[in-house]
Amino acid sequence: MKKYHSQNSLEIFLPFLLLLILIVVLKIIYVKYNLFVFVSSLLFSLAVLIYTIIKTRASIFDIYFFDDKIEIKYLYINKIETLKYSDISEYHFIRTNKSKTDHIKYASGKKSFTSVENNNTIEYIKWLKEKNPNIKIVISPTDSTLEYEYQKEFGSKFRKFRKDSLN
């Protein structure tokens, strides 16, 4: 079986966005207030920026789906987290026009990453169900094409009417 792979490396752009916002705020403070307020704001902003960079770098990972395990390799810290498929309780597929994101929930936490499989998602879901039949699959939004394909393959999950309640 082929290996599936994804990453969340786009989060590295968060500190750059924060830096742009801080530059605008510091420019406004420099024009309107005295030098002491500007220097204080600059030091506080640098502390927030450094903290954000450290936290962001610690959260960047690659995720590999092997036949027997899932490996989460953190890129900027030397840490590898290994999960069994039986540890996963939920797998969320979020499919919007602008992004395709997957989330996994497991015993010790949850992870979000860009979509693992864009073209053959139903095949990927079948592969996951082979590994862990108890995994709960959640697809958002519920009116998406993927939800339709999922229900066509695995059956409808909408409410069924009971005839005995009509008597």
RAQUI-V372493 format. One line per field, one symbol per residue. phi: phi as a letter, one per 40 degrees, with the letter a starting at -180 (. if undefined). A space follows every 10 residues. Layout:
# RAQUI-V372493
phi = ???
This chain:
# RAQUI-V372493
phi = .ccbaaabcc cccdcccccc cccccccccc ccbccccccc cccccccccc ccccccccbc abbbbccbab bbbccbbcab bbbccccccb bbbbbbccab bbbbbbdbia bbacdcbccb cccccccccc cacccccbbb cccccccccc cccbgcbccb cbccccc
